[in-house]
């Protein structure tokens, strides 16, 4: 490994969060927003992910888990109504005034906002095509699991003489993510339905001055035979020991997330209270993965990543006045995992 200048290095503390999903609609070069499906729950901001078809790792900077219901009108005259049924937790029954079959998105949205349970900003109606609209619940209902609204034929005629509402995205499940860096053709553009793997909320620490060392040790037993050296065998495994001593330039949990401190991420408190341990053993003491990434200033050089899995701190000292952090701890591995890549 080449000499590492810490001013070109980044330290990441990564938790054990995991989830999977799929691309919904083929992205294009330069995209930083992705429609996703097949996801259970809300993807945390600062989570990193990879997509089949691309060799780049991305970070989630924002997500949308609002419920979306689709309205489809098939008629050439007449009126219909929409009945809002509230949330799953607090159901209601409120029906709009008559809505003209040819109403645009703004008119449908106004009819919904006239209901007692929907204030301006609580819904967004968007034309998809023809007479198909998406109703997104937001504002008061942001990320909330809603009851499925219903649509009723008042005096529709022509076409299929029908109106219906179907569920597009259940509230409380992420349907769209914003991320960095952007998708590029050089690293691969994923296809529709490509698998997405989410792993680990991330706290980044960009280093100014200081040092980071880690020590790989092993126990070696020399076996004697009648007082003479005979054979050698390896003794008990020894965890990698780590020392961090540096002045930080800034700390960020990837744009958009509540930024935990180093202590938060290491202790699972404050801004990192909902972090998950990187250790697969649920009964084991909380741990995080420690990753050091060195990005050389020259563009043609390979970047290097050093991963120390399941790191737990032993001593953590900080000097706020001088912006100094000093930490010692151990990783539950016998050696670091070192990789090199151009991306």
C-alpha positions in Angstrom: 0.0 0.0 0.0 1.3 3.4 -0.9 2.0 6.1 1.7 -1.3 7.6 2.9 -1.6 11.4 3.4 -4.3 11.8 6.0 -5.5 15.1 4.4 -6.6 13.0 1.5 -8.2 10.4 3.6 -11.7 9.9 5.0 -12.7 7.8 8.0 -16.2 6.3 8.0 -18.1 4.7 10.9 -20.8 2.4 9.4 -23.6 0.6 11.2 -25.2 -2.8 10.4 -28.4 -1.6 8.6 -29.4 -3.8 5.6 -32.3 -3.7 3.1 -33.0 -4.6 -0.5 -35.1 -3.2 -3.3 -35.3 -2.9 -7.1 -35.0 -0.1 -9.7 -38.4 1.1 -10.9 -37.8 2.6 -14.4 -34.5 2.7 -16.1 -32.2 5.6 -15.0 -30.0 7.6 -17.3 -26.5 9.0 -17.2 -26.3 11.8 -14.6 -29.4 10.8 -12.5 -29.3 11.5 -8.8 -32.9 10.4 -8.2 -34.1 6.8 -8.5 -37.6 5.4 -8.3 -37.5 2.2 -6.3 -39.9 -0.6 -5.4 -39.9 -3.9 -3.5 -38.7 -2.1 -0.3 -40.1 -2.8 3.1 -39.8 0.2 5.5 -38.1 3.5 5.2 -34.5 3.7 3.9 -32.5 5.8 6.4 -30.7 8.9 5.0 -26.9 8.3 4.9 -27.3 4.7 4.0 -25.0 3.5 1.2 -26.1 1.2 -1.6 -25.0 -0.6 -4.8 -27.1 -1.5 -7.8 -26.6 -4.5 -10.1 -25.2 -3.1 -13.4 -23.0 -0.5 -11.8 -19.7 -0.7 -9.9 -20.1 2.5 -8.0 -21.2 2.9 -4.4 -23.8 5.6 -3.7 -25.1 7.3 -0.6 -28.8 8.2 0.1 -29.2 11.9 0.8 -33.0 12.0 0.8 -36.0 9.6 0.5 -39.7 9.7 -0.2 -41.9 7.2 1.6 -45.3 8.9 1.0 -48.3 6.9 0.0 -49.3 7.2 -3.7 -52.8 6.2 -5.0 -53.6 6.2 -8.7 -56.9 7.6 -10.1 -58.0 6.3 -13.5 -61.0 7.9 -15.3 -62.5 6.3 -18.4 -65.5 8.4 -19.6 -66.4 11.1 -22.1 -68.9 13.0 -20.0 -70.4 13.2 -16.5 -69.0 13.4 -13.0 -67.5 11.3 -10.2 -66.6 11.7 -6.5 -63.6 10.6 -4.4 -64.1 9.3 -0.8 -61.1 10.0 1.5 -60.9 7.4 4.2 -58.1 8.8 6.3 -55.2 6.8 7.7 -55.1 3.1 8.6 -54.7 4.1 12.2 -57.5 6.8 12.2 -60.1 6.0 9.5 -62.6 8.6 8.4 -65.2 8.9 5.6 -65.3 12.2 3.7 -66.6 12.5 0.1 -65.8 15.3 -2.3 -68.3 17.4 -4.3 -68.8 16.2 -7.9 -65.7 16.3 -10.0 -66.0 16.7 -13.8 -64.7 13.7 -15.8 -62.3 16.1 -17.7 -61.0 17.8 -14.6 -57.3 18.5 -14.6 -54.8 17.8 -11.7 -55.3 21.1 -10.1 -59.1 20.8 -10.0 -59.0 17.3 -8.5 -56.5 18.5 -5.9 -58.7 21.4 -5.0 -61.7 19.1 -4.6 -59.7 16.9 -2.2 -58.3 19.9 -0.3 -61.9 21.1 0.3 -62.4 18.1 2.6 -62.1 18.7 6.4 -59.4 16.0 6.7 -57.1 17.4 3.9 -55.4 20.8 4.2 -53.6 22.5 1.4 -50.2 20.8 1.1 -51.5 17.4 2.3 -52.0 16.0 -1.2 -50.3 16.5 -4.6 -52.2 15.4 -7.7 -50.1 14.8 -10.8 -51.2 14.0 -14.3 -49.5 10.7 -15.5 -51.1 10.5 -19.0 -54.6 10.9 -20.5 -57.0 10.7 -17.6 -54.7 8.9 -15.2 -53.5 10.8 -12.1 -51.3 10.0 -9.1 -52.5 11.3 -5.7 -49.5 11.6 -3.3 -50.2 12.1 0.4 -47.8 14.5 2.0 -47.7 17.3 4.6 -49.7 16.0 7.6 -49.6 12.5 6.0 -45.9 12.4 5.0 -44.7 8.8 5.2 -48.1 7.6 6.7 -49.9 4.4 5.8 -53.2 5.6 4.4 -56.5 3.9 3.9 -57.2 3.3 0.2 -59.6 6.1 -1.1 -62.5 5.1 -3.3 -64.0 6.7 -6.4 -67.7 6.6 -7.3 -69.5 7.1 -10.6 -72.1 9.8 -10.3 -73.3 10.1 -14.0 -70.3 9.1 -16.1 -71.0 8.2 -19.7 -68.9 7.1 -22.7 -65.7 5.2 -22.8 -65.6 2.4 -20.3 -67.9 4.5 -18.0 -65.7 3.8 -15.0 -63.5 5.5 -12.4 -61.2 3.7 -10.0 -58.4 4.2 -7.5 -55.6 1.7 -7.0 -52.6 1.6 -4.7 -49.2 2.6 -6.2 -47.0 2.9 -3.0 -48.0 2.0 0.5 -47.1 4.9 2.9 -44.1 4.1 5.2 -42.2 2.3 2.4 -39.6 4.2 0.5 -40.5 4.7 -3.2 -37.9 7.2 -4.3 -34.3 8.0 -3.2 -32.0 10.9 -3.9 -28.3 10.0 -3.8 -24.7 11.0 -4.5 -22.6 10.5 -6.6 -24.6 10.6 -9.8 -25.1 7.5 -12.0 -22.5 7.6 -14.9 -22.0 5.5 -18.0 -18.4 5.0 -17.0 -19.4 3.0 -13.9 -22.5 1.5 -15.4 -26.2 2.4 -15.7 -28.6 -0.1 -14.0 -31.5 -1.5 -15.9 -35.2 -1.5 -14.8 -35.8 -4.0 -12.0 -32.1 -4.2 -11.2 -31.5 -5.3 -7.6 -30.5 -2.7 -5.1 -28.6 -3.6 -1.9 -28.6 -1.1 1.0 -26.0 -1.4 3.7 -25.0 0.8 6.6 -25.7 4.3 7.7 -22.5 6.3 7.5 -20.7 8.9 9.5 -17.9 10.5 7.6 -14.9 12.2 9.2 -12.5 14.1 6.9 -9.1 14.3 8.5 -7.0 17.4 8.8 -3.8 16.7 10.8 -3.1 13.6 12.8 -2.5 9.9 12.5 -4.3 6.6 12.4 -2.6 3.3 13.2 -3.8 -0.2 13.5 -1.8 -3.2 14.7 -2.3 -6.8 13.6 -0.9 -9.3 16.1 -0.8 -13.0 16.6 0.3 -15.4 19.2 3.0 -17.9 18.2 3.8 -20.9 20.3 7.2 -22.5 20.0 7.0 -26.1 21.1 10.1 -27.7 22.6 11.1 -31.3 22.4 13.3 -32.3 25.3 14.4 -28.7 25.7 15.1 -28.1 22.0 13.1 -26.1 19.5 10.9 -28.5 17.6 7.8 -27.0 16.0 5.8 -23.8 15.8 2.1 -23.3 15.9 -0.3 -20.4 16.1 -1.9 -19.7 19.4 -5.1 -17.8 20.2 -6.4 -15.2 17.7 -5.8 -11.6 18.6 -8.1 -8.7 17.5 -6.7 -5.8 15.5 -6.0 -2.9 17.8 -6.7 0.7 16.5 -5.5 4.1 17.5 -6.9 7.3 16.1 -5.4 10.7 16.9 -6.4 13.6 14.7 -7.9 17.1 14.2 -11.1 17.0 12.3 -12.0 19.4 9.5 -15.7 18.6 9.5 -18.1 15.8 10.4 -21.0 14.8 8.2 -23.5 11.9 8.1 -24.0 12.4 4.3 -26.1 15.5 3.4 -29.7 15.5 4.7 -29.3 13.3 7.8 -29.3 14.3 11.4 -25.5 14.4 12.1 -24.4 12.2 15.0 -21.1 12.9 16.7 -18.3 10.4 16.9 -19.4 9.5 20.4 -23.0 9.1 19.1 -22.0 6.6 16.4 -19.6 4.7 18.7 -22.1 4.5 21.6 -25.4 4.2 19.7 -26.9 7.3 21.3 -28.1 10.8 20.2 -28.2 11.1 16.5 -27.2 7.5 16.1 -29.7 6.0 18.6 -31.4 4.0 15.9 -28.2 2.7 14.4 -27.9 -1.1 14.2 -24.8 -3.0 15.3 -22.5 -4.2 12.5 -22.1 -7.5 14.4 -24.5 -10.1 13.1 -24.8 -11.5 16.7 -27.7 -9.7 18.2 -26.6 -10.6 21.7 -23.1 -9.2 21.2 -21.9 -5.7 22.3 -22.8 -2.9 19.8 -20.2 -2.4 17.1 -19.6 -0.4 13.9 -17.5 -1.0 10.9 -14.5 1.3 10.6 -13.5 2.2 7.0 -10.5 4.3 6.0 -10.6 5.5 2.3 -7.6 7.2 0.8 -8.2 9.2 -2.4 -4.9 10.3 -4.0 -4.9 13.8 -5.4 -3.8 12.6 -8.8 -6.7 11.3 -10.9 -4.9 8.3 -12.4 -4.0 6.7 -9.1 -6.2 4.0 -7.5 -8.0 4.8 -4.3 -7.5 2.5 -1.4 -10.0 1.3 1.2 -9.1 -0.3 4.6 -12.0 -2.0 6.3 -11.9 -3.0 10.0 -15.1 -4.8 10.8 -16.9 -4.8 14.1 -15.0 -2.0 15.8 -15.6 -1.3 19.5 -14.0 1.6 21.4 -12.1 1.0 24.6 -11.1 4.6 25.3 -12.5 7.7 23.7 -11.0 11.2 24.6 -11.8 14.5 22.9 -10.5 18.0 23.4 -13.3 20.4 22.1 -11.2 23.5 22.5 -8.5 22.1 20.1 -10.9 20.0 18.0 -8.9 16.9 18.8 -10.2 13.4 19.0 -8.3 10.5 20.4 -9.7 7.0 20.4 -8.4 3.5 21.1 -10.3 0.3 20.4 -10.3 -3.1 18.8 -11.9 -4.7 15.7 -13.2 -8.2 15.9 -11.0 -9.4 13.1 -7.4 -10.6 13.0 -6.5 -8.5 10.0 -7.8 -5.6 7.9 -9.5 -6.0 4.6 -7.7 -3.8 2.0 -9.0 -3.2 -1.5 -8.0 -0.9 -4.3 -10.2 0.5 -7.1 -10.5 3.4 -9.5 -13.9 4.4 -8.2 
